[in-house]
Structure formats: structure tokens, C-alpha cells
Amino acid sequence: MKVLNKKHYPKISSDDIYIGRGSQLGNPHQIGPDGDRDTVLARYEHWLNEQIDSRNPIVMSALLSLHEDSQLLCYCAPSPCHGEIIDRIWQERIKPILDSPERNLAYAGIGARATADPTLRFMQALAGRLDELGFTLRSGGADGADSAFNKGASNAEVFLPWPGFNKQKSVYDSPSLEAYRLAAYFHPAWKRLKPSVQSLMARNCHQVLGANLRSPSDFVVCWTLDGAETRQSRTQATGGTGLAIALADSCRIPVFNLKNPDAMARLKTHIESHPEYHPKQTLGG
């Protein structure tokens, strides 16, 4: 990875990661009040390792989005910088996670409320087949795509934004405070959202990362009008599903948007690569 000074590199591309104060990987300690540069860097390294140990989803989603060629932007370089610590710890602790074959048997089945009826029927059938293959659905209890997946799955974790949402009951009836903090990083206009919409966005985080936000779904299957599958490709037409797509993309969780003609072929290939997949099983029957 490269650590660059943002003053001399003002334009940020989609592949560049800002690690300054206030970002997911920003240093919570300050030179001066918390010690000299060496002391602050040592404290940052201790803090970062603690976040990884606890699987802090805000920090982990940022670390998992990095790769060998990532460019980290701050205001320290060429002075010693916490970006160098991020690079080293990523190599030591995060890359092995990314290289591991371990995967969960859970998926997020979500999408727009305005999903067309033929796609809804397909989602219900797909959820039933994934159920037979041993997967647990994670969804959100809304009308449209959520309800279609729920109808097809007998093994489901339904995450509600508040108790009684859409006249549904679930043991997961309120997002955690940690989910709200995580959602705030991924929504481009978080402070402008009504509290009810913030709750809807926070529950999306659980769909992607599980009840404790530390058990990532193996994949996301969805439908949105624009076919978005990455953080960069989401648009206004992606709707609320866009936050889940962005979070999944940052965590290296593949997204299969049924708006795209090749989505099912790619999903089938992904499932057949699962370490618990049996050769006699197929998604098609």
C-alpha cells in the first residue's frame, strides 16, 4: 500500500481510502494531548489491534475493503504515519482472513419494494431452494423483495427497524446502536434522514453482517432498478438497498442483483465454490 499526503493529492478516486480524523480508520489519539508522534502511533497500533480482536464492524468493514495496491490518504506523509501501521497490520491480520476459505451458510435476500411480480415469484422459489441447500435467509420484513424471500424460506432471520414494523414479529426487532453508527458511515446524507429512515438503514447492516454484526452473510441477492452491485455503482435508483450493497461491497461480500441477466449464473458459481457445497447439489434442482 502507499501512504500519500492529501494536501499534495487532493483528488480522491474510488480506490483511494481517506484515513484522517473522523474516518473509519482515523487515529483517535492526537499528537500533543496524547503524547508525541511515536507515542500516538504506538497507541494507535494498540487501538487498531483491539478493534480487530473485537471485530468492530466499523473498522473491519474499512480494513476488509483494502487491497495490496490501496492508496491511503492522510496529512502526515512523509512523516511517520498510522497509515504504515494499517498496511502492516492488514498484511499480518486481515489478508489471512480474506484468503481463508471459511464462509457462513447465511445470505441476505433483499431488494426494492417495487420489485415486479415475476421477480418476486422467482425470489420466493430461490429462497426455497437455498433453504434446501442449508442456507439461512437474512431479510428485513418489508413488502416486496423482503416478503418474497421470507415466504420461500423456513430458516430465516428477519431484522426489523422497530417492533411491529409491517405488522411483523421477530426476536430481532430493533437495530443495535453499533448498527446505527455503522450505517452512518455508509449513507451519504445520514444527518438529513428522519429517525425512522435511519432505523431502516441500520437494520440493513444486520442483514449483511448478522445479529452481532460479526457474522457476515456469504452473499447478497437482491433486485434494484439500476442493477447496482457495488458501492460505486449505486445511484438514487438503488434506494435503501444501496446501503446494504455498499456495506457488502466494502466487506468483500459478493452482491448478485437479479436485474442483471448474468446474476443467477454468477450466484450458482459462487454457491458451488462454498466449502460445504456437495457436488450432487445444484441451485437449479
C-alpha positions as a LaTeX table, in Angstrom:
\begin{tabular}{lrrr}
\hline
Residue & $x$ (\AA) & $y$ (\AA) & $z$ (\AA) \\
\hline
Met1 & 0.00 & 0.00 & 0.00 \\
Lys2 & 1.01 & 3.62 & $-0.46$ \\
Val3 & 0.51 & 6.34 & 2.13 \\
Leu4 & 0.01 & 9.74 & 0.49 \\
Asn5 & $-0.42$ & 13.27 & 1.82 \\
Lys6 & $-3.86$ & 14.54 & 0.86 \\
Lys7 & $-2.53$ & 18.11 & 0.58 \\
His8 & $-0.46$ & 17.05 & $-2.40$ \\
Tyr9 & $-3.01$ & 14.57 & $-3.70$ \\
Pro10 & $-6.37$ & 16.38 & $-3.44$ \\
Lys11 & $-8.38$ & 14.29 & $-5.89$ \\
Ile12 & $-9.67$ & 11.07 & $-4.37$ \\
Ser13 & $-10.55$ & 8.22 & $-6.69$ \\
Ser14 & $-12.95$ & 5.42 & $-5.75$ \\
Asp15 & $-9.94$ & 3.24 & $-4.90$ \\
Asp16 & $-8.32$ & 5.75 & $-2.53$ \\
Ile17 & $-9.02$ & 5.48 & 1.20 \\
Tyr18 & $-9.02$ & 8.55 & 3.44 \\
Ile19 & $-7.69$ & 7.58 & 6.87 \\
Gly20 & $-7.65$ & 11.01 & 8.53 \\
Arg21 & $-9.51$ & 12.04 & 11.65 \\
Gly22 & $-13.20$ & 11.20 & 11.56 \\
Ser23 & $-12.79$ & 8.34 & 9.10 \\
Gln24 & $-13.30$ & 4.66 & 9.91 \\
Leu25 & $-9.53$ & 4.19 & 10.27 \\
Gly26 & $-8.74$ & 7.60 & 11.72 \\
Asn27 & $-6.40$ & 7.86 & 14.70 \\
Pro28 & $-8.46$ & 8.58 & 17.85 \\
His29 & $-5.32$ & 9.91 & 19.56 \\
Gln30 & $-3.78$ & 13.35 & 18.96 \\
Ile31 & $-0.17$ & 14.45 & 18.95 \\
Gly32 & 0.22 & 16.80 & 21.89 \\
Pro33 & $-2.64$ & 15.95 & 24.25 \\
Asp34 & $-1.95$ & 12.21 & 23.95 \\
Gly35 & 1.84 & 12.26 & 23.62 \\
Asp36 & 4.48 & 12.77 & 20.95 \\
Arg37 & 4.24 & 11.23 & 17.47 \\
Asp38 & 5.89 & 7.94 & 18.45 \\
Thr39 & 3.63 & 7.57 & 21.48 \\
Val40 & 0.49 & 8.34 & 19.49 \\
Leu41 & 1.45 & 5.85 & 16.79 \\
Ala42 & 2.09 & 3.15 & 19.39 \\
Arg43 & $-1.29$ & 3.86 & 20.96 \\
Tyr44 & $-2.93$ & 3.67 & 17.54 \\
Glu45 & $-1.42$ & 0.27 & 16.87 \\
His46 & $-2.75$ & $-0.99$ & 20.21 \\
Trp47 & $-6.18$ & 0.52 & 19.46 \\
Leu48 & $-6.34$ & $-0.97$ & 15.96 \\
Asn49 & $-5.47$ & $-4.45$ & 17.23 \\
Glu50 & $-8.19$ & $-4.11$ & 19.86 \\
Gln51 & $-10.74$ & $-3.25$ & 17.17 \\
Ile52 & $-9.75$ & $-6.31$ & 15.16 \\
Asp53 & $-9.85$ & $-8.52$ & 18.25 \\
Ser54 & $-13.41$ & $-7.37$ & 18.98 \\
Arg55 & $-14.36$ & $-7.48$ & 15.27 \\
Asn56 & $-15.56$ & $-3.87$ & 15.42 \\
Pro57 & $-17.71$ & $-3.72$ & 12.26 \\
Ile58 & $-16.95$ & $-0.06$ & 11.54 \\
Val59 & $-13.21$ & $-0.70$ & 11.49 \\
Met60 & $-13.41$ & $-4.18$ & 9.97 \\
Ser61 & $-15.53$ & $-3.03$ & 7.02 \\
Ala62 & $-12.83$ & $-0.48$ & 6.21 \\
Leu63 & $-9.96$ & $-2.93$ & 6.62 \\
Leu64 & $-11.66$ & $-5.60$ & 4.53 \\
Ser65 & $-12.12$ & $-3.12$ & 1.68 \\
Leu66 & $-8.35$ & $-2.61$ & 1.38 \\
His67 & $-6.08$ & $-4.47$ & $-1.03$ \\
Glu68 & $-2.38$ & $-4.69$ & $-1.82$ \\
Asp69 & $-2.46$ & $-1.61$ & $-4.06$ \\
Ser70 & $-4.68$ & 0.62 & $-1.92$ \\
Gln71 & $-3.64$ & 4.25 & $-1.52$ \\
Leu72 & $-4.15$ & 5.61 & 1.99 \\
Leu73 & $-4.62$ & 9.37 & 2.27 \\
Cys74 & $-3.83$ & 11.44 & 5.36 \\
Tyr75 & $-1.97$ & 14.64 & 6.26 \\
Cys76 & 1.13 & 13.08 & 7.85 \\
Ala77 & 3.28 & 11.75 & 4.99 \\
Pro78 & 6.20 & 11.80 & 4.59 \\
Ser79 & 6.38 & 11.90 & 8.41 \\
Pro80 & 5.76 & 8.58 & 10.19 \\
Cys81 & 2.04 & 7.86 & 9.87 \\
His82 & $-0.59$ & 5.47 & 11.18 \\
Gly83 & $-1.15$ & 4.50 & 7.54 \\
Glu84 & 2.04 & 2.46 & 7.73 \\
Ile85 & 0.61 & 0.65 & 10.76 \\
Ile86 & $-2.60$ & $-0.04$ & 8.84 \\
Asp87 & $-0.60$ & $-1.52$ & 5.98 \\
Arg88 & 1.45 & $-3.78$ & 8.25 \\
Ile89 & $-1.46$ & $-4.99$ & 10.34 \\
Trp90 & $-3.55$ & $-5.56$ & 7.20 \\
Gln91 & $-0.82$ & $-7.84$ & 5.88 \\
Glu92 & $-0.50$ & $-9.66$ & 9.20 \\
Arg93 & $-4.13$ & $-10.00$ & 10.30 \\
Ile94 & $-6.63$ & $-9.05$ & 7.58 \\
Lys95 & $-5.16$ & $-10.63$ & 4.47 \\
Pro96 & $-5.27$ & $-14.11$ & 6.08 \\
Ile97 & $-8.99$ & $-13.57$ & 6.72 \\
Leu98 & $-9.54$ & $-12.65$ & 3.08 \\
Asp99 & $-7.55$ & $-15.70$ & 1.96 \\
Ser100 & $-9.43$ & $-18.07$ & 4.27 \\
Pro101 & $-11.96$ & $-20.49$ & 2.72 \\
Glu102 & $-14.23$ & $-20.17$ & 5.76 \\
Arg103 & $-17.74$ & $-18.95$ & 4.85 \\
Asn104 & $-21.12$ & $-18.76$ & 6.58 \\
Leu105 & $-24.25$ & $-20.55$ & 5.41 \\
Ala106 & $-26.31$ & $-17.36$ & 5.50 \\
Tyr107 & $-27.30$ & $-14.85$ & 2.85 \\
Ala108 & $-29.13$ & $-11.53$ & 2.63 \\
Gly109 & $-32.25$ & $-11.66$ & 0.47 \\
Ile110 & $-33.39$ & $-8.08$ & $-0.01$ \\
Gly111 & $-34.42$ & $-5.52$ & $-2.60$ \\
Ala112 & $-36.85$ & $-2.85$ & $-3.68$ \\
Arg113 & $-40.45$ & $-2.77$ & $-2.55$ \\
Ala114 & $-41.36$ & $-2.10$ & $-6.19$ \\
Thr115 & $-39.88$ & $-5.37$ & $-7.45$ \\
Ala116 & $-42.08$ & $-6.78$ & $-10.23$ \\
Asp117 & $-44.32$ & $-9.79$ & $-9.57$ \\
Pro118 & $-42.41$ & $-12.24$ & $-11.82$ \\
Thr119 & $-39.19$ & $-11.43$ & $-9.97$ \\
Leu120 & $-40.95$ & $-11.76$ & $-6.61$ \\
Arg121 & $-42.14$ & $-15.23$ & $-7.53$ \\
Phe122 & $-38.61$ & $-16.12$ & $-8.59$ \\
Met123 & $-37.23$ & $-14.80$ & $-5.29$ \\
Gln124 & $-39.65$ & $-16.98$ & $-3.34$ \\
Ala125 & $-38.63$ & $-20.06$ & $-5.31$ \\
Leu126 & $-34.94$ & $-19.18$ & $-4.98$ \\
Ala127 & $-35.29$ & $-18.81$ & $-1.20$ \\
Gly128 & $-36.89$ & $-22.24$ & $-1.05$ \\
Arg129 & $-34.03$ & $-23.81$ & $-2.98$ \\
Leu130 & $-31.39$ & $-22.06$ & $-0.87$ \\
Asp131 & $-33.27$ & $-23.32$ & 2.18 \\
Glu132 & $-32.86$ & $-26.87$ & 0.91 \\
Leu133 & $-29.14$ & $-26.26$ & 0.44 \\
Gly134 & $-28.82$ & $-25.32$ & 4.11 \\
Phe135 & $-28.67$ & $-21.53$ & 3.84 \\
Thr136 & $-30.33$ & $-19.21$ & 6.35 \\
Leu137 & $-32.07$ & $-16.15$ & 4.95 \\
Arg138 & $-31.45$ & $-12.72$ & 6.42 \\
Ser139 & $-34.04$ & $-10.17$ & 5.42 \\
Gly140 & $-35.91$ & $-7.13$ & 6.64 \\
Gly141 & $-39.64$ & $-7.74$ & 6.73 \\
Ala142 & $-40.63$ & $-5.06$ & 4.21 \\
Asp143 & $-43.13$ & $-5.53$ & 1.40 \\
Gly144 & $-41.80$ & $-6.56$ & $-1.98$ \\
Ala145 & $-38.49$ & $-8.40$ & $-2.16$ \\
Asp146 & $-38.15$ & $-8.98$ & 1.60 \\
Ser147 & $-41.58$ & $-10.59$ & 1.84 \\
Ala148 & $-40.97$ & $-12.75$ & $-1.23$ \\
Phe149 & $-37.77$ & $-14.18$ & 0.22 \\
Asn150 & $-39.46$ & $-14.69$ & 3.60 \\
Lys151 & $-42.29$ & $-16.69$ & 2.01 \\
Gly152 & $-39.84$ & $-19.12$ & 0.46 \\
Ala153 & $-37.52$ & $-19.65$ & 3.42 \\
Ser154 & $-38.22$ & $-21.71$ & 6.53 \\
Asn155 & $-34.85$ & $-20.78$ & 8.07 \\
Ala156 & $-34.82$ & $-17.01$ & 8.36 \\
Glu157 & $-33.52$ & $-14.18$ & 10.50 \\
Val158 & $-35.82$ & $-11.21$ & 9.99 \\
Phe159 & $-34.37$ & $-7.90$ & 11.15 \\
Leu160 & $-36.95$ & $-5.22$ & 11.85 \\
Pro161 & $-36.25$ & $-1.49$ & 12.22 \\
Trp162 & $-38.65$ & $-1.27$ & 15.17 \\
Pro163 & $-41.10$ & $-3.57$ & 17.00 \\
Gly164 & $-44.26$ & $-4.24$ & 15.00 \\
Phe165 & $-42.84$ & $-2.99$ & 11.70 \\
Asn166 & $-45.15$ & $-4.01$ & 8.85 \\
Lys167 & $-47.22$ & $-5.96$ & 11.44 \\
Gln168 & $-44.40$ & $-8.46$ & 11.86 \\
Lys169 & $-42.82$ & $-10.06$ & 14.91 \\
Ser170 & $-39.18$ & $-11.04$ & 15.28 \\
Val171 & $-36.64$ & $-11.54$ & 18.03 \\
Tyr172 & $-34.56$ & $-9.05$ & 16.02 \\
Asp173 & $-36.94$ & $-6.11$ & 16.32 \\
Ser174 & $-34.53$ & $-3.22$ & 16.86 \\
Pro175 & $-31.12$ & $-2.43$ & 15.33 \\
Ser176 & $-28.20$ & $-2.19$ & 17.73 \\
Leu177 & $-26.55$ & 1.14 & 18.49 \\
Glu178 & $-23.47$ & $-0.20$ & 16.74 \\
Ala179 & $-25.57$ & $-0.74$ & 13.60 \\
Tyr180 & $-26.64$ & 2.91 & 13.67 \\
Arg181 & $-23.02$ & 4.03 & 13.89 \\
Leu182 & $-22.04$ & 1.72 & 11.05 \\
Ala183 & $-24.91$ & 2.88 & 8.83 \\
Ala184 & $-23.88$ & 6.50 & 9.37 \\
Tyr185 & $-20.56$ & 5.79 & 7.64 \\
Phe186 & $-22.23$ & 4.28 & 4.60 \\
His187 & $-25.12$ & 6.66 & 3.97 \\
Pro188 & $-24.05$ & 9.81 & 2.09 \\
Ala189 & $-26.62$ & 12.04 & 3.83 \\
Trp190 & $-27.13$ & 10.37 & 7.19 \\
Lys191 & $-27.85$ & 13.51 & 9.22 \\
Arg192 & $-30.62$ & 14.53 & 6.83 \\
Leu193 & $-32.55$ & 11.29 & 7.34 \\
Lys194 & $-35.59$ & 11.07 & 9.58 \\
Pro195 & $-35.10$ & 8.84 & 12.65 \\
Ser196 & $-37.42$ & 6.22 & 11.15 \\
Val197 & $-35.36$ & 6.08 & 7.96 \\
Gln198 & $-32.16$ & 5.85 & 10.00 \\
Ser199 & $-33.67$ & 2.81 & 11.71 \\
Leu200 & $-34.42$ & 1.24 & 8.33 \\
Met201 & $-30.84$ & 1.85 & 7.21 \\
Ala202 & $-29.38$ & 0.49 & 10.48 \\
Arg203 & $-31.38$ & $-2.74$ & 10.16 \\
Asn204 & $-29.81$ & $-3.21$ & 6.70 \\
Cys205 & $-26.44$ & $-3.59$ & 8.43 \\
His206 & $-27.72$ & $-6.63$ & 10.32 \\
Gln207 & $-28.97$ & $-8.19$ & 7.09 \\
Val208 & $-25.41$ & $-8.08$ & 5.76 \\
Leu209 & $-23.41$ & $-8.80$ & 8.93 \\
Gly210 & $-25.79$ & $-10.70$ & 11.19 \\
Ala211 & $-27.29$ & $-10.02$ & 14.61 \\
Asn212 & $-23.92$ & $-9.30$ & 16.24 \\
Leu213 & $-22.52$ & $-7.55$ & 13.13 \\
Arg214 & $-19.64$ & $-10.03$ & 13.23 \\
Ser215 & $-21.06$ & $-12.93$ & 11.23 \\
Pro216 & $-21.06$ & $-11.78$ & 7.60 \\
Ser217 & $-23.53$ & $-13.16$ & 5.10 \\
Asp218 & $-21.96$ & $-15.30$ & 2.40 \\
Phe219 & $-23.62$ & $-13.22$ & $-0.31$ \\
Val220 & $-26.40$ & $-10.73$ & $-1.03$ \\
Val221 & $-29.08$ & $-11.46$ & $-3.61$ \\
Cys222 & $-31.38$ & $-8.58$ & $-4.45$ \\
Trp223 & $-33.23$ & $-6.61$ & $-7.11$ \\
Thr224 & $-32.94$ & $-2.87$ & $-7.68$ \\
Leu225 & $-33.99$ & $-0.81$ & $-10.67$ \\
Asp226 & $-30.41$ & 0.13 & $-11.59$ \\
Gly227 & $-28.80$ & $-3.30$ & $-11.09$ \\
Ala228 & $-26.19$ & $-1.89$ & $-8.66$ \\
Glu229 & $-23.80$ & $-4.42$ & $-7.14$ \\
Thr230 & $-21.01$ & $-2.21$ & $-5.74$ \\
Arg231 & $-20.61$ & 0.85 & $-3.57$ \\
Gln232 & $-19.50$ & 2.88 & $-6.58$ \\
Ser233 & $-22.32$ & 1.78 & $-8.89$ \\
Arg234 & $-25.24$ & 2.64 & $-6.60$ \\
Thr235 & $-27.45$ & 5.54 & $-7.70$ \\
Gln236 & $-30.59$ & 7.25 & $-6.45$ \\
Ala237 & $-32.50$ & 4.45 & $-8.17$ \\
Thr238 & $-30.83$ & 1.89 & $-5.89$ \\
Gly239 & $-32.96$ & 3.12 & $-3.00$ \\
Gly240 & $-32.46$ & 1.95 & 0.58 \\
Thr241 & $-30.98$ & $-1.33$ & $-0.62$ \\
Gly242 & $-27.96$ & 0.74 & $-1.65$ \\
Leu243 & $-26.64$ & 0.90 & 1.90 \\
Ala244 & $-26.64$ & $-2.88$ & 2.19 \\
Ile245 & $-24.93$ & $-3.16$ & $-1.20$ \\
Ala246 & $-22.27$ & $-0.62$ & $-0.21$ \\
Leu247 & $-21.57$ & $-2.34$ & 3.12 \\
Ala248 & $-21.40$ & $-5.76$ & 1.49 \\
Asp249 & $-19.07$ & $-4.49$ & $-1.20$ \\
Ser250 & $-16.75$ & $-2.97$ & 1.41 \\
Cys251 & $-16.69$ & $-6.26$ & 3.31 \\
Arg252 & $-15.88$ & $-8.28$ & 0.16 \\
Ile253 & $-19.32$ & $-9.92$ & 0.24 \\
Pro254 & $-20.50$ & $-10.56$ & $-3.34$ \\
Val255 & $-23.77$ & $-9.00$ & $-4.46$ \\
Phe256 & $-25.97$ & $-10.65$ & $-7.09$ \\
Asn257 & $-28.55$ & $-8.21$ & $-8.41$ \\
Leu258 & $-31.30$ & $-10.06$ & $-10.27$ \\
Lys259 & $-31.79$ & $-7.03$ & $-12.50$ \\
Asn260 & $-28.62$ & $-8.18$ & $-14.28$ \\
Pro261 & $-29.07$ & $-11.07$ & $-16.75$ \\
Asp262 & $-25.94$ & $-12.90$ & $-15.60$ \\
Ala263 & $-26.68$ & $-12.67$ & $-11.86$ \\
Met264 & $-28.03$ & $-16.20$ & $-11.46$ \\
Ala265 & $-25.15$ & $-17.80$ & $-13.36$ \\
Arg266 & $-22.67$ & $-15.97$ & $-11.14$ \\
Leu267 & $-24.62$ & $-16.88$ & $-8.00$ \\
Lys268 & $-24.65$ & $-20.54$ & $-8.99$ \\
Thr269 & $-20.87$ & $-20.50$ & $-9.48$ \\
His270 & $-20.42$ & $-18.79$ & $-6.11$ \\
Ile271 & $-22.56$ & $-21.32$ & $-4.25$ \\
Glu272 & $-20.81$ & $-24.25$ & $-5.88$ \\
Ser273 & $-17.50$ & $-22.86$ & $-4.61$ \\
His274 & $-18.74$ & $-22.97$ & $-0.99$ \\
Pro275 & $-16.62$ & $-25.39$ & 1.11 \\
Glu276 & $-19.79$ & $-27.07$ & 2.43 \\
Tyr277 & $-21.31$ & $-27.49$ & $-1.03$ \\
His278 & $-21.95$ & $-31.09$ & $-2.06$ \\
Pro279 & $-21.23$ & $-31.94$ & $-5.74$ \\
Lys280 & $-24.64$ & $-33.59$ & $-6.13$ \\
Gln281 & $-26.40$ & $-30.40$ & $-5.08$ \\
Thr282 & $-27.24$ & $-27.75$ & $-7.63$ \\
Leu283 & $-29.03$ & $-24.45$ & $-7.30$ \\
Gly284 & $-31.23$ & $-25.44$ & $-10.18$ \\
Gly285 & $-32.53$ & $-28.60$ & $-8.54$ \\
\hline
\end{tabular}
